Amino acid sequence: MNDHPARQGARKIGVVFGGSGLVGGTMVNFYKQRRPGLAEILAPSSKKVSLSSCIDIRNYLMSTRPDFVINAGITNIDAGSQLTFEVNYVGAINIARATAALKIPYIFFSSAATLPEGSDLPEDAQLPITAGLSNYAKSKLMAEKTLAYMHAHEGLDFSCIRLSIVYGRHDHKIQGFQRLLFSIADGSMPFLFTAKGARHSYSNVRKLPYLVQHMLENRAEFSGRTFHFVDSEPVELADLILTIRDQLHLKRPRKIYVPHSLARSGKNCAHVVLRLLTRMGMKASMPPELMFLGAFYRTQTLSCQRLVGSSFVDPFPSETIYNRLPVILNYYLQRWSQKNLITSYDDRFHFDNTVRYDFEHNPQALLDAIHGDATAPFPDIDTAVAVEPEP
Ligand SMILES: NC(=O)c1ccc[n+]([C@@H]2O[C@H](COP(=O)([O-])OP(=O)(O)OC[C@H]3O[C@@H](n4cnc5c(N)ncnc54)[C@H](OP(=O)(O)O)[C@@H]3O)[C@@H](O)[C@H]2O)c1
């Protein structure tokens, strides 16, 4: 019997693996902050439940008995083959085995890395599985195939959401799209490392929980199927980079396209220099995204027609990466600046310069101001405690 405390009410229980990441964190935030009445969300960290451990997964799902599971857990993009295989593939499959046994829906996130280059790619345009694929692409592709197999043969009730380049707030790492932003803000991108006209699809993480919830409420329509989740209009990488540069009032990167062959040689040289530095005791590494350098030069856009033709209604149809940029830039620049990761950007992004100034130069005045009007007990908690019956 399930005696998990969350089960005491009538609300459903959902488990999110990878709940501290960009995608999983957005899911957790949606259910906890935006729609708290929909479901009680449990989001164990990788320390509590490692996807590389079958026993962890089984024990956790057996003891919590959720009504649905969302898997947004992956290991680092540049992890070695064993860890990538164990976490991204075996972990995903062990969750599927557990959800199939519990007869509950399983939402799995996959990636455009499972697709070839090209324009307007449909869901069934998967790459063939070959040894030459990156560990990440191989593990996601294998997971997609085994989930489809388990749907056909074991009655697994899963839905696969394939994402392209994900944009949104609350990524605590600097990776993917955030790495691009960081390189521009940090001034470490002197020229354009892309080809004129190379275009990609982007996935708005803010909308994603609405799709997941809709899929959970409409299993007959979405079970056993894969859907691309991307903005309808693809974006030219060079144009996006130059737009970010202009919004940050920076001069770099210059509008000079570095040919792929030159960028590749530069990457190889940097690799050699970093190895030398490491031998001299200075640990340095290249951003893992550089393993996808070739993708910056090739067009890959995903068709969203299958989702458009479904019953899902886009909650924010006018949102694009361009009109979300100010919010996203504001969020990350504040964050990176506060962590002293970047210094070279326009100060107007600070939301409260007075507080920052006082903290840096006049902490006593700040302390006095806080003691003056910001230390009273929270009135709503006070009231709730006052009306609580005696035990
Ligand atoms: N971000 C993108 O641009 C993008 C693009 C395409 C597809 N996707 C897909 O979207 C999903 C989520 O990606 P993301 O960008 O949100 O990833 P992320 O920010 O890197 O987060 C990864 C999450 O996985 C967890 N994790 C790592 N190792 C684990 C382990 N051994 N056991 C359990 N959990 C583990 C991490 O938890 P801890 O912090 O506790 O270790 C973290 O919460 C993935 O399936 C990815 O393939 C993302």
Ligand as a Chemical Component Dictionary entry (heavy atoms), coordinates in Angstrom:
data_LIG
# 
_chem_comp.id                   LIG 
_chem_comp.type                 NON-POLYMER 
_chem_comp.pdbx_formal_charge   0 
_chem_comp.three_letter_code    LIG 
# 
loop_
_chem_comp_atom.comp_id 
_chem_comp_atom.atom_id 
_chem_comp_atom.alt_atom_id 
_chem_comp_atom.type_symbol 
_chem_comp_atom.charge 
_chem_comp_atom.model_Cartn_x 
_chem_comp_atom.model_Cartn_y 
_chem_comp_atom.model_Cartn_z 
_chem_comp_atom.pdbx_ordinal 
LIG N1  N1  N 0  18.399 22.055 -22.816 1  
LIG C1  C1  C 0  18.302 21.813 -24.115 2  
LIG O1  O1  O 0  18.650 22.683 -24.957 3  
LIG C2  C2  C 0  17.715 20.520 -24.613 4  
LIG C3  C3  C 0  17.613 20.329 -25.997 5  
LIG C4  C4  C 0  17.060 19.142 -26.466 6  
LIG C5  C5  C 0  16.608 18.178 -25.591 7  
LIG N2  N2  N 1  16.734 18.379 -24.259 8  
LIG C6  C6  C 0  16.264 17.275 -23.367 9  
LIG O2  O2  O 0  15.545 17.802 -22.276 10 
LIG C7  C7  C 0  15.768 16.998 -21.118 11 
LIG C8  C8  C 0  16.215 17.877 -19.985 12 
LIG O3  O3  O 0  17.391 18.582 -20.356 13 
LIG P1  P1  P 0  17.926 19.815 -19.493 14 
LIG O4  O4  O 0  18.545 20.775 -20.453 15 
LIG O5  O5  O -1 16.877 20.289 -18.572 16 
LIG O6  O6  O 0  19.105 19.117 -18.675 17 
LIG P2  P2  P 0  19.956 19.717 -17.453 18 
LIG O7  O7  O 0  19.587 21.126 -17.194 19 
LIG O8  O8  O 0  21.385 19.381 -17.744 20 
LIG O9  O9  O 0  19.457 18.848 -16.217 21 
LIG C9  C9  C 0  19.795 17.515 -16.127 22 
LIG C10 C10 C 0  19.069 16.917 -14.948 23 
LIG O10 O10 O 0  19.377 15.533 -14.906 24 
LIG C11 C11 C 0  19.716 15.189 -13.587 25 
LIG N3  N3  N 0  20.671 14.085 -13.568 26 
LIG C12 C12 C 0  21.953 14.067 -13.963 27 
LIG N4  N4  N 0  22.495 12.857 -13.729 28 
LIG C13 C13 C 0  21.512 12.114 -13.165 29 
LIG C14 C14 C 0  21.465 10.793 -12.669 30 
LIG N5  N5  N 0  22.517 9.965  -12.730 31 
LIG N6  N6  N 0  20.308 10.363 -12.112 32 
LIG C15 C15 C 0  19.228 11.168 -12.025 33 
LIG N7  N7  N 0  19.215 12.436 -12.497 34 
LIG C16 C16 C 0  20.350 12.898 -13.048 35 
LIG C17 C17 C 0  20.330 16.428 -12.978 36 
LIG O11 O11 O 0  20.105 16.333 -11.580 37 
LIG P3  P3  P 0  21.182 16.679 -10.470 38 
LIG O12 O12 O 0  21.439 18.135 -10.591 39 
LIG O13 O13 O 0  20.519 16.281 -9.200  40 
LIG O14 O14 O 0  22.403 15.839 -10.801 41 
LIG C18 C18 C 0  19.494 17.524 -13.618 42 
LIG O15 O15 O 0  18.353 17.768 -12.844 43 
LIG C19 C19 C 0  16.789 15.943 -21.518 44 
LIG O16 O16 O 0  16.140 14.748 -21.838 45 
LIG C20 C20 C 0  17.443 16.507 -22.777 46 
LIG O17 O17 O 0  17.879 15.479 -23.641 47 
LIG C21 C21 C 0  17.270 19.519 -23.740 48 
# 
loop_
_chem_comp_bond.comp_id 
_chem_comp_bond.atom_id_1 
_chem_comp_bond.atom_id_2 
_chem_comp_bond.value_order 
_chem_comp_bond.pdbx_ordinal 
LIG N1  C1  SING 1  
LIG C1  O1  DOUB 2  
LIG C1  C2  SING 3  
LIG C2  C3  SING 4  
LIG C2  C21 DOUB 5  
LIG C3  C4  DOUB 6  
LIG C4  C5  SING 7  
LIG C5  N2  DOUB 8  
LIG N2  C6  SING 9  
LIG N2  C21 SING 10 
LIG C6  O2  SING 11 
LIG C6  C20 SING 12 
LIG O2  C7  SING 13 
LIG C7  C8  SING 14 
LIG C7  C19 SING 15 
LIG C8  O3  SING 16 
LIG O3  P1  SING 17 
LIG P1  O4  DOUB 18 
LIG P1  O5  SING 19 
LIG P1  O6  SING 20 
LIG O6  P2  SING 21 
LIG P2  O7  DOUB 22 
LIG P2  O8  SING 23 
LIG P2  O9  SING 24 
LIG O9  C9  SING 25 
LIG C9  C10 SING 26 
LIG C10 O10 SING 27 
LIG C10 C18 SING 28 
LIG O10 C11 SING 29 
LIG C11 N3  SING 30 
LIG C11 C17 SING 31 
LIG N3  C12 SING 32 
LIG N3  C16 SING 33 
LIG C12 N4  DOUB 34 
LIG N4  C13 SING 35 
LIG C13 C14 SING 36 
LIG C13 C16 DOUB 37 
LIG C14 N5  SING 38 
LIG C14 N6  DOUB 39 
LIG N6  C15 SING 40 
LIG C15 N7  DOUB 41 
LIG N7  C16 SING 42 
LIG C17 O11 SING 43 
LIG C17 C18 SING 44 
LIG O11 P3  SING 45 
LIG P3  O12 DOUB 46 
LIG P3  O13 SING 47 
LIG P3  O14 SING 48 
LIG C18 O15 SING 49 
LIG C19 O16 SING 50 
LIG C19 C20 SING 51 
LIG C20 O17 SING 52 
# 
